[in-house]
Amino acid sequence: MKKTIPNRYRKYFWDIAVENLDLQEKSDYIITRLLEFGNIEVLRWLKKTYSDKLINDVVKKSKVLSAKSANFYGYYFNIPVKEILCLQEGFQNKHKKIWNH
């Protein structure tokens, strides 16, 4: 039986069928979504469910975390800013050109 998102966290996945979301197969997506929209309770659940290494890797390579979230989790997990993709100047400039915001 595959593991899924607990009912109390399903509200963070408003745009998909959560019952089809496998914790292991879609770990990067789940971690990113919960880091971006979750709270401290969600962070505790993430740390119980996934390794710090996996969470750190998601923070480092995510293209969708906001700068605010990426900065917070970089500080929280002691990840140097230079290792977080979405905080790199080249990435931010490219993103601004595409979305013009």
Backbone atoms as SQL, in Angstrom:
CREATE TABLE atoms (id INTEGER PRIMARY KEY, chain TEXT, resi INTEGER, resn TEXT, atom TEXT, x REAL, y REAL, z REAL);
INSERT INTO atoms VALUES
  (1, 'A', 1, 'MET', 'N', 0.844, -1.194, 0.000),
  (2, 'A', 1, 'MET', 'CA', 0.000, 0.000, 0.000),
  (3, 'A', 1, 'MET', 'C', 0.880, 1.245, 0.000),
  (4, 'A', 2, 'LYS', 'N', 0.617, 2.155, -0.905),
  (5, 'A', 2, 'LYS', 'CA', 1.437, 3.361, -0.975),
  (6, 'A', 2, 'LYS', 'C', 1.036, 4.357, 0.111),
  (7, 'A', 3, 'LYS', 'N', 2.017, 5.097, 0.568),
  (8, 'A', 3, 'LYS', 'CA', 1.773, 6.127, 1.569),
  (9, 'A', 3, 'LYS', 'C', 1.324, 7.400, 0.861),
  (10, 'A', 4, 'THR', 'N', 0.418, 8.128, 1.505),
  (11, 'A', 4, 'THR', 'CA', -0.078, 9.366, 0.913),
  (12, 'A', 4, 'THR', 'C', -0.033, 10.507, 1.929),
  (13, 'A', 5, 'ILE', 'N', -0.405, 11.671, 1.468),
  (14, 'A', 5, 'ILE', 'CA', -0.443, 12.878, 2.294),
  (15, 'A', 5, 'ILE', 'C', -1.516, 12.732, 3.380),
  (16, 'A', 6, 'PRO', 'N', -1.188, 13.060, 4.631),
  (17, 'A', 6, 'PRO', 'CA', -2.219, 13.027, 5.680),
  (18, 'A', 6, 'PRO', 'C', -3.361, 13.998, 5.349),
  (19, 'A', 7, 'ASN', 'N', -4.546, 13.664, 5.759),
  (20, 'A', 7, 'ASN', 'CA', -5.729, 14.479, 5.457),
  (21, 'A', 7, 'ASN', 'C', -5.553, 15.943, 5.853),
  (22, 'A', 8, 'ARG', 'N', -4.916, 16.203, 6.978),
  (23, 'A', 8, 'ARG', 'CA', -4.789, 17.583, 7.460),
  (24, 'A', 8, 'ARG', 'C', -3.898, 18.443, 6.564),
  (25, 'A', 9, 'TYR', 'N', -3.131, 17.832, 5.669),
  (26, 'A', 9, 'TYR', 'CA', -2.255, 18.598, 4.762),
  (27, 'A', 9, 'TYR', 'C', -2.762, 18.625, 3.318),
  (28, 'A', 10, 'ARG', 'N', -3.865, 18.010, 3.072),
  (29, 'A', 10, 'ARG', 'CA', -4.402, 17.964, 1.711),
  (30, 'A', 10, 'ARG', 'C', -4.784, 19.341, 1.186),
  (31, 'A', 11, 'LYS', 'N', -5.081, 20.265, 2.088),
  (32, 'A', 11, 'LYS', 'CA', -5.459, 21.618, 1.671),
  (33, 'A', 11, 'LYS', 'C', -4.339, 22.318, 0.897),
  (34, 'A', 12, 'TYR', 'N', -3.115, 21.882, 1.055),
  (35, 'A', 12, 'TYR', 'CA', -1.988, 22.478, 0.347),
  (36, 'A', 12, 'TYR', 'C', -1.868, 21.972, -1.097),
  (37, 'A', 13, 'PHE', 'N', -2.686, 21.000, -1.431),
  (38, 'A', 13, 'PHE', 'CA', -2.674, 20.417, -2.778),
  (39, 'A', 13, 'PHE', 'C', -4.050, 20.584, -3.409),
  (40, 'A', 14, 'TRP', 'N', -4.497, 21.815, -3.432),
  (41, 'A', 14, 'TRP', 'CA', -5.842, 22.148, -3.889),
  (42, 'A', 14, 'TRP', 'C', -6.076, 21.883, -5.369),
  (43, 'A', 15, 'ASP', 'N', -5.006, 21.768, -6.131),
  (44, 'A', 15, 'ASP', 'CA', -5.136, 21.700, -7.578),
  (45, 'A', 15, 'ASP', 'C', -4.916, 20.305, -8.175),
  (46, 'A', 16, 'ILE', 'N', -4.763, 19.294, -7.323),
  (47, 'A', 16, 'ILE', 'CA', -4.524, 17.944, -7.834),
  (48, 'A', 16, 'ILE', 'C', -5.341, 16.919, -7.048),
  (49, 'A', 17, 'ALA', 'N', -5.399, 15.705, -7.561),
  (50, 'A', 17, 'ALA', 'CA', -6.059, 14.593, -6.862),
  (51, 'A', 17, 'ALA', 'C', -5.050, 13.998, -5.874),
  (52, 'A', 18, 'VAL', 'N', -5.118, 14.407, -4.622),
  (53, 'A', 18, 'VAL', 'CA', -4.137, 14.026, -3.605),
  (54, 'A', 18, 'VAL', 'C', -4.098, 12.518, -3.380),
  (55, 'A', 19, 'GLU', 'N', -5.232, 11.850, -3.524),
  (56, 'A', 19, 'GLU', 'CA', -5.266, 10.407, -3.280),
  (57, 'A', 19, 'GLU', 'C', -4.360, 9.637, -4.244),
  (58, 'A', 20, 'ASN', 'N', -3.985, 10.247, -5.356),
  (59, 'A', 20, 'ASN', 'CA', -3.090, 9.606, -6.327),
  (60, 'A', 20, 'ASN', 'C', -1.628, 10.006, -6.140),
  (61, 'A', 21, 'LEU', 'N', -1.337, 10.810, -5.144),
  (62, 'A', 21, 'LEU', 'CA', 0.003, 11.341, -4.926),
  (63, 'A', 21, 'LEU', 'C', 0.794, 10.426, -3.997),
  (64, 'A', 22, 'ASP', 'N', 1.787, 9.757, -4.530),
  (65, 'A', 22, 'ASP', 'CA', 2.622, 8.846, -3.754),
  (66, 'A', 22, 'ASP', 'C', 3.770, 9.623, -3.108),
  (67, 'A', 23, 'LEU', 'N', 3.969, 9.420, -1.806),
  (68, 'A', 23, 'LEU', 'CA', 4.981, 10.164, -1.052),
  (69, 'A', 23, 'LEU', 'C', 6.397, 9.978, -1.583),
  (70, 'A', 24, 'GLN', 'N', 6.710, 8.790, -2.044),
  (71, 'A', 24, 'GLN', 'CA', 8.068, 8.534, -2.517),
  (72, 'A', 24, 'GLN', 'C', 8.260, 8.944, -3.973),
  (73, 'A', 25, 'GLU', 'N', 7.308, 8.607, -4.807),
  (74, 'A', 25, 'GLU', 'CA', 7.438, 8.914, -6.235),
  (75, 'A', 25, 'GLU', 'C', 7.444, 10.411, -6.518),
  (76, 'A', 26, 'LYS', 'N', 6.709, 11.182, -5.747),
  (77, 'A', 26, 'LYS', 'CA', 6.582, 12.626, -5.989),
  (78, 'A', 26, 'LYS', 'C', 7.156, 13.444, -4.836),
  (79, 'A', 27, 'SER', 'N', 8.204, 12.928, -4.214),
  (80, 'A', 27, 'SER', 'CA', 8.761, 13.575, -3.030),
  (81, 'A', 27, 'SER', 'C', 9.206, 15.016, -3.284),
  (82, 'A', 28, 'ASP', 'N', 9.869, 15.279, -4.407),
  (83, 'A', 28, 'ASP', 'CA', 10.331, 16.643, -4.692),
  (84, 'A', 28, 'ASP', 'C', 9.152, 17.612, -4.770),
  (85, 'A', 29, 'TYR', 'N', 8.115, 17.205, -5.483),
  (86, 'A', 29, 'TYR', 'CA', 6.919, 18.047, -5.628),
  (87, 'A', 29, 'TYR', 'C', 6.264, 18.302, -4.272),
  (88, 'A', 30, 'ILE', 'N', 6.104, 17.256, -3.487),
  (89, 'A', 30, 'ILE', 'CA', 5.447, 17.362, -2.180),
  (90, 'A', 30, 'ILE', 'C', 6.255, 18.263, -1.251),
  (91, 'A', 31, 'ILE', 'N', 7.547, 18.040, -1.192),
  (92, 'A', 31, 'ILE', 'CA', 8.405, 18.847, -0.320),
  (93, 'A', 31, 'ILE', 'C', 8.359, 20.307, -0.737),
  (94, 'A', 32, 'THR', 'N', 8.482, 20.580, -2.017),
  (95, 'A', 32, 'THR', 'CA', 8.457, 21.962, -2.504),
  (96, 'A', 32, 'THR', 'C', 7.147, 22.641, -2.147),
  (97, 'A', 33, 'ARG', 'N', 6.040, 21.973, -2.423),
  (98, 'A', 33, 'ARG', 'CA', 4.723, 22.565, -2.160),
  (99, 'A', 33, 'ARG', 'C', 4.539, 22.854, -0.673),
  (100, 'A', 34, 'LEU', 'N', 4.941, 21.918, 0.170),
  (101, 'A', 34, 'LEU', 'CA', 4.745, 22.106, 1.607),
  (102, 'A', 34, 'LEU', 'C', 5.715, 23.123, 2.200),
  (103, 'A', 35, 'LEU', 'N', 6.927, 23.199, 1.668),
  (104, 'A', 35, 'LEU', 'CA', 7.842, 24.235, 2.126),
  (105, 'A', 35, 'LEU', 'C', 7.319, 25.623, 1.768),
  (106, 'A', 36, 'GLU', 'N', 6.740, 25.738, 0.604),
  (107, 'A', 36, 'GLU', 'CA', 6.258, 27.041, 0.139),
  (108, 'A', 36, 'GLU', 'C', 4.997, 27.491, 0.870),
  (109, 'A', 37, 'PHE', 'N', 4.075, 26.586, 1.110),
  (110, 'A', 37, 'PHE', 'CA', 2.769, 26.988, 1.640),
  (111, 'A', 37, 'PHE', 'C', 2.479, 26.515, 3.063),
  (112, 'A', 38, 'GLY', 'N', 3.301, 25.618, 3.592),
  (113, 'A', 38, 'GLY', 'CA', 3.026, 25.032, 4.894),
  (114, 'A', 38, 'GLY', 'C', 3.418, 25.913, 6.063),
  (115, 'A', 39, 'ASN', 'N', 3.287, 25.339, 7.250),
  (116, 'A', 39, 'ASN', 'CA', 3.624, 26.034, 8.490),
  (117, 'A', 39, 'ASN', 'C', 4.605, 25.169, 9.278),
  (118, 'A', 40, 'ILE', 'N', 4.848, 25.536, 10.523),
  (119, 'A', 40, 'ILE', 'CA', 5.837, 24.803, 11.326),
  (120, 'A', 40, 'ILE', 'C', 5.404, 23.355, 11.570),
  (121, 'A', 41, 'GLU', 'N', 4.117, 23.119, 11.729),
  (122, 'A', 41, 'GLU', 'CA', 3.617, 21.739, 11.895),
  (123, 'A', 41, 'GLU', 'C', 3.926, 20.913, 10.653),
  (124, 'A', 42, 'VAL', 'N', 3.750, 21.506, 9.489),
  (125, 'A', 42, 'VAL', 'CA', 4.048, 20.819, 8.230),
  (126, 'A', 42, 'VAL', 'C', 5.539, 20.521, 8.135),
  (127, 'A', 43, 'LEU', 'N', 6.364, 21.475, 8.543),
  (128, 'A', 43, 'LEU', 'CA', 7.814, 21.265, 8.519),
  (129, 'A', 43, 'LEU', 'C', 8.209, 20.097, 9.421),
  (130, 'A', 44, 'ARG', 'N', 7.598, 19.989, 10.577),
  (131, 'A', 44, 'ARG', 'CA', 7.884, 18.852, 11.467),
  (132, 'A', 44, 'ARG', 'C', 7.523, 17.533, 10.795),
  (133, 'A', 45, 'TRP', 'N', 6.366, 17.515, 10.116),
  (134, 'A', 45, 'TRP', 'CA', 5.949, 16.297, 9.420),
  (135, 'A', 45, 'TRP', 'C', 6.930, 15.972, 8.284),
  (136, 'A', 46, 'LEU', 'N', 7.352, 16.991, 7.546),
  (137, 'A', 46, 'LEU', 'CA', 8.324, 16.766, 6.471),
  (138, 'A', 46, 'LEU', 'C', 9.604, 16.145, 7.028),
  (139, 'A', 47, 'LYS', 'N', 10.083, 16.666, 8.143),
  (140, 'A', 47, 'LYS', 'CA', 11.325, 16.159, 8.723),
  (141, 'A', 47, 'LYS', 'C', 11.174, 14.732, 9.255),
  (142, 'A', 48, 'LYS', 'N', 9.967, 14.342, 9.649),
  (143, 'A', 48, 'LYS', 'CA', 9.723, 12.960, 10.074),
  (144, 'A', 48, 'LYS', 'C', 9.579, 12.026, 8.874),
  (145, 'A', 49, 'THR', 'N', 9.114, 12.568, 7.765),
  (146, 'A', 49, 'THR', 'CA', 8.795, 11.758, 6.592),
  (147, 'A', 49, 'THR', 'C', 9.982, 11.622, 5.635),
  (148, 'A', 50, 'TYR', 'N', 10.761, 12.672, 5.503),
  (149, 'A', 50, 'TYR', 'CA', 11.875, 12.700, 4.551),
  (150, 'A', 50, 'TYR', 'C', 13.186, 13.018, 5.277),
  (151, 'A', 51, 'SER', 'N', 14.278, 12.606, 4.689),
  (152, 'A', 51, 'SER', 'CA', 15.591, 12.898, 5.272),
  (153, 'A', 51, 'SER', 'C', 15.933, 14.378, 5.097),
  (154, 'A', 52, 'ASP', 'N', 16.762, 14.892, 5.989),
  (155, 'A', 52, 'ASP', 'CA', 17.232, 16.268, 5.852),
  (156, 'A', 52, 'ASP', 'C', 17.965, 16.443, 4.524),
  (157, 'A', 53, 'LYS', 'N', 18.696, 15.428, 4.112),
  (158, 'A', 53, 'LYS', 'CA', 19.415, 15.518, 2.842),
  (159, 'A', 53, 'LYS', 'C', 18.460, 15.731, 1.680),
  (160, 'A', 54, 'LEU', 'N', 17.374, 14.973, 1.642),
  (161, 'A', 54, 'LEU', 'CA', 16.409, 15.127, 0.550),
  (162, 'A', 54, 'LEU', 'C', 15.765, 16.508, 0.592),
  (163, 'A', 55, 'ILE', 'N', 15.370, 16.957, 1.770),
  (164, 'A', 55, 'ILE', 'CA', 14.764, 18.294, 1.888),
  (165, 'A', 55, 'ILE', 'C', 15.768, 19.365, 1.461),
  (166, 'A', 56, 'ASN', 'N', 17.011, 19.242, 1.903),
  (167, 'A', 56, 'ASN', 'CA', 18.054, 20.193, 1.504),
  (168, 'A', 56, 'ASN', 'C', 18.243, 20.202, -0.003),
  (169, 'A', 57, 'ASP', 'N', 18.266, 19.022, -0.619),
  (170, 'A', 57, 'ASP', 'CA', 18.429, 18.937, -2.071),
  (171, 'A', 57, 'ASP', 'C', 17.291, 19.633, -2.794),
  (172, 'A', 58, 'VAL', 'N', 16.081, 19.498, -2.288),
  (173, 'A', 58, 'VAL', 'CA', 14.928, 20.163, -2.898),
  (174, 'A', 58, 'VAL', 'C', 15.077, 21.682, -2.774),
  (175, 'A', 59, 'VAL', 'N', 15.466, 22.159, -1.603),
  (176, 'A', 59, 'VAL', 'CA', 15.676, 23.602, -1.424),
  (177, 'A', 59, 'VAL', 'C', 16.736, 24.099, -2.396),
  (178, 'A', 60, 'LYS', 'N', 17.809, 23.353, -2.540),
  (179, 'A', 60, 'LYS', 'CA', 18.915, 23.762, -3.410),
  (180, 'A', 60, 'LYS', 'C', 18.528, 23.818, -4.883),
  (181, 'A', 61, 'LYS', 'N', 17.729, 22.872, -5.354),
  (182, 'A', 61, 'LYS', 'CA', 17.476, 22.791, -6.795),
  (183, 'A', 61, 'LYS', 'C', 16.109, 23.306, -7.243),
  (184, 'A', 62, 'SER', 'N', 15.260, 23.695, -6.310),
  (185, 'A', 62, 'SER', 'CA', 13.914, 24.133, -6.671),
  (186, 'A', 62, 'SER', 'C', 13.936, 25.372, -7.556),
  (187, 'A', 63, 'LYS', 'N', 13.071, 25.364, -8.548),
  (188, 'A', 63, 'LYS', 'CA', 12.903, 26.516, -9.430),
  (189, 'A', 63, 'LYS', 'C', 11.628, 27.276, -9.101),
  (190, 'A', 64, 'VAL', 'N', 10.863, 26.782, -8.142),
  (191, 'A', 64, 'VAL', 'CA', 9.570, 27.405, -7.855),
  (192, 'A', 64, 'VAL', 'C', 9.432, 27.959, -6.442),
  (193, 'A', 65, 'LEU', 'N', 10.371, 27.693, -5.560),
  (194, 'A', 65, 'LEU', 'CA', 10.297, 28.298, -4.230),
  (195, 'A', 65, 'LEU', 'C', 10.443, 29.811, -4.373),
  (196, 'A', 66, 'SER', 'N', 9.677, 30.547, -3.604),
  (197, 'A', 66, 'SER', 'CA', 9.830, 32.000, -3.597),
  (198, 'A', 66, 'SER', 'C', 11.164, 32.345, -2.950),
  (199, 'A', 67, 'ALA', 'N', 11.661, 33.527, -3.231),
  (200, 'A', 67, 'ALA', 'CA', 12.918, 33.966, -2.623),
  (201, 'A', 67, 'ALA', 'C', 12.780, 33.997, -1.099),
  (202, 'A', 68, 'LYS', 'N', 11.627, 34.410, -0.621),
  (203, 'A', 68, 'LYS', 'CA', 11.379, 34.468, 0.825),
  (204, 'A', 68, 'LYS', 'C', 11.502, 33.077, 1.451),
  (205, 'A', 69, 'SER', 'N', 10.842, 32.097, 0.856),
  (206, 'A', 69, 'SER', 'CA', 10.908, 30.727, 1.374),
  (207, 'A', 69, 'SER', 'C', 12.314, 30.158, 1.242),
  (208, 'A', 70, 'ALA', 'N', 12.932, 30.356, 0.087),
  (209, 'A', 70, 'ALA', 'CA', 14.282, 29.818, -0.132),
  (210, 'A', 70, 'ALA', 'C', 15.273, 30.408, 0.865),
  (211, 'A', 71, 'ASN', 'N', 15.178, 31.694, 1.122),
  (212, 'A', 71, 'ASN', 'CA', 16.062, 32.318, 2.113),
  (213, 'A', 71, 'ASN', 'C', 15.831, 31.740, 3.505),
  (214, 'A', 72, 'PHE', 'N', 14.561, 31.601, 3.881),
  (215, 'A', 72, 'PHE', 'CA', 14.251, 31.063, 5.198),
  (216, 'A', 72, 'PHE', 'C', 14.799, 29.649, 5.360),
  (217, 'A', 73, 'TYR', 'N', 14.494, 28.768, 4.398),
  (218, 'A', 73, 'TYR', 'CA', 14.932, 27.382, 4.536),
  (219, 'A', 73, 'TYR', 'C', 16.434, 27.238, 4.352),
  (220, 'A', 74, 'GLY', 'N', 17.039, 28.104, 3.567),
  (221, 'A', 74, 'GLY', 'CA', 18.496, 28.111, 3.486),
  (222, 'A', 74, 'GLY', 'C', 19.105, 28.404, 4.841),
  (223, 'A', 75, 'TYR', 'N', 18.545, 29.384, 5.530),
  (224, 'A', 75, 'TYR', 'CA', 19.013, 29.716, 6.880),
  (225, 'A', 75, 'TYR', 'C', 18.692, 28.583, 7.854),
  (226, 'A', 76, 'TYR', 'N', 17.470, 28.072, 7.801),
  (227, 'A', 76, 'TYR', 'CA', 17.021, 27.027, 8.721),
  (228, 'A', 76, 'TYR', 'C', 17.880, 25.768, 8.603),
  (229, 'A', 77, 'PHE', 'N', 18.187, 25.367, 7.367),
  (230, 'A', 77, 'PHE', 'CA', 18.958, 24.149, 7.135),
  (231, 'A', 77, 'PHE', 'C', 20.453, 24.418, 6.949),
  (232, 'A', 78, 'ASN', 'N', 20.865, 25.675, 7.148),
  (233, 'A', 78, 'ASN', 'CA', 22.274, 26.050, 7.035),
  (234, 'A', 78, 'ASN', 'C', 22.839, 25.748, 5.639),
  (235, 'A', 79, 'ILE', 'N', 22.089, 26.150, 4.618),
  (236, 'A', 79, 'ILE', 'CA', 22.510, 25.972, 3.228),
  (237, 'A', 79, 'ILE', 'C', 23.022, 27.320, 2.726),
  (238, 'A', 80, 'PRO', 'N', 24.250, 27.391, 2.241),
  (239, 'A', 80, 'PRO', 'CA', 24.763, 28.659, 1.706),
  (240, 'A', 80, 'PRO', 'C', 23.910, 29.158, 0.529),
  (241, 'A', 81, 'VAL', 'N', 23.692, 30.445, 0.482),
  (242, 'A', 81, 'VAL', 'CA', 22.876, 31.053, -0.573),
  (243, 'A', 81, 'VAL', 'C', 23.391, 30.665, -1.957),
  (244, 'A', 82, 'LYS', 'N', 24.693, 30.591, -2.114),
  (245, 'A', 82, 'LYS', 'CA', 25.271, 30.276, -3.429),
  (246, 'A', 82, 'LYS', 'C', 24.888, 28.878, -3.922),
  (247, 'A', 83, 'GLU', 'N', 24.367, 28.025, -3.019),
  (248, 'A', 83, 'GLU', 'CA', 23.961, 26.675, -3.408),
  (249, 'A', 83, 'GLU', 'C', 22.464, 26.559, -3.722),
  (250, 'A', 84, 'ILE', 'N', 21.723, 27.645, -3.576),
  (251, 'A', 84, 'ILE', 'CA', 20.276, 27.615, -3.793),
  (252, 'A', 84, 'ILE', 'C', 19.964, 28.231, -5.151),
  (253, 'A', 85, 'LEU', 'N', 19.544, 27.399, -6.081),
  (254, 'A', 85, 'LEU', 'CA', 19.344, 27.808, -7.470),
  (255, 'A', 85, 'LEU', 'C', 18.446, 29.032, -7.613),
  (256, 'A', 86, 'CYS', 'N', 17.291, 29.026, -6.976),
  (257, 'A', 86, 'CYS', 'CA', 16.334, 30.112, -7.205),
  (258, 'A', 86, 'CYS', 'C', 16.779, 31.438, -6.596),
  (259, 'A', 87, 'LEU', 'N', 17.879, 31.456, -5.849),
  (260, 'A', 87, 'LEU', 'CA', 18.402, 32.701, -5.293),
  (261, 'A', 87, 'LEU', 'C', 19.575, 33.252, -6.100),
  (262, 'A', 88, 'GLN', 'N', 19.978, 32.526, -7.121),
  (263, 'A', 88, 'GLN', 'CA', 21.099, 32.976, -7.932),
  (264, 'A', 88, 'GLN', 'C', 20.666, 34.111, -8.851),
  (265, 'A', 89, 'GLU', 'N', 21.510, 35.104, -8.978),
  (266, 'A', 89, 'GLU', 'CA', 21.177, 36.293, -9.760),
  (267, 'A', 89, 'GLU', 'C', 20.810, 35.944, -11.196),
  (268, 'A', 90, 'GLY', 'N', 21.549, 35.072, -11.818),
  (269, 'A', 90, 'GLY', 'CA', 21.253, 34.681, -13.193),
  (270, 'A', 90, 'GLY', 'C', 19.877, 34.045, -13.319),
  (271, 'A', 91, 'PHE', 'N', 19.517, 33.222, -12.365),
  (272, 'A', 91, 'PHE', 'CA', 18.198, 32.578, -12.374),
  (273, 'A', 91, 'PHE', 'C', 17.106, 33.604, -12.155),
  (274, 'A', 92, 'GLN', 'N', 17.291, 34.507, -11.211),
  (275, 'A', 92, 'GLN', 'CA', 16.283, 35.526, -10.925),
  (276, 'A', 92, 'GLN', 'C', 16.078, 36.446, -12.112),
  (277, 'A', 93, 'ASN', 'N', 17.154, 36.851, -12.772),
  (278, 'A', 93, 'ASN', 'CA', 17.026, 37.722, -13.941),
  (279, 'A', 93, 'ASN', 'C', 16.308, 37.022, -15.082),
  (280, 'A', 94, 'LYS', 'N', 16.621, 35.758, -15.296),
  (281, 'A', 94, 'LYS', 'CA', 15.953, 34.987, -16.341),
  (282, 'A', 94, 'LYS', 'C', 14.471, 34.855, -16.037),
  (283, 'A', 95, 'HIS', 'N', 14.148, 34.584, -14.774),
  (284, 'A', 95, 'HIS', 'CA', 12.758, 34.446, -14.360),
  (285, 'A', 95, 'HIS', 'C', 11.998, 35.762, -14.575),
  (286, 'A', 96, 'LYS', 'N', 12.615, 36.883, -14.246),
  (287, 'A', 96, 'LYS', 'CA', 11.967, 38.195, -14.434),
  (288, 'A', 96, 'LYS', 'C', 11.703, 38.468, -15.905),
  (289, 'A', 97, 'LYS', 'N', 12.612, 38.087, -16.791),
  (290, 'A', 97, 'LYS', 'CA', 12.423, 38.297, -18.220),
  (291, 'A', 97, 'LYS', 'C', 11.224, 37.508, -18.735),
  (292, 'A', 98, 'ILE', 'N', 11.073, 36.295, -18.231),
  (293, 'A', 98, 'ILE', 'CA', 9.973, 35.441, -18.683),
  (294, 'A', 98, 'ILE', 'C', 8.642, 35.971, -18.183),
  (295, 'A', 99, 'TRP', 'N', 8.564, 36.319, -16.892),
  (296, 'A', 99, 'TRP', 'CA', 7.298, 36.705, -16.274),
  (297, 'A', 99, 'TRP', 'C', 7.101, 38.215, -16.166),
  (298, 'A', 100, 'ASN', 'N', 8.147, 38.972, -16.304),
  (299, 'A', 100, 'ASN', 'CA', 8.064, 40.433, -16.298),
  (300, 'A', 100, 'ASN', 'C', 7.378, 40.985, -15.037),
  (301, 'A', 101, 'HIS', 'N', 7.722, 40.420, -13.887),
  (302, 'A', 101, 'HIS', 'CA', 7.162, 40.911, -12.610),
  (303, 'A', 101, 'HIS', 'C', 8.269, 41.323, -11.685);
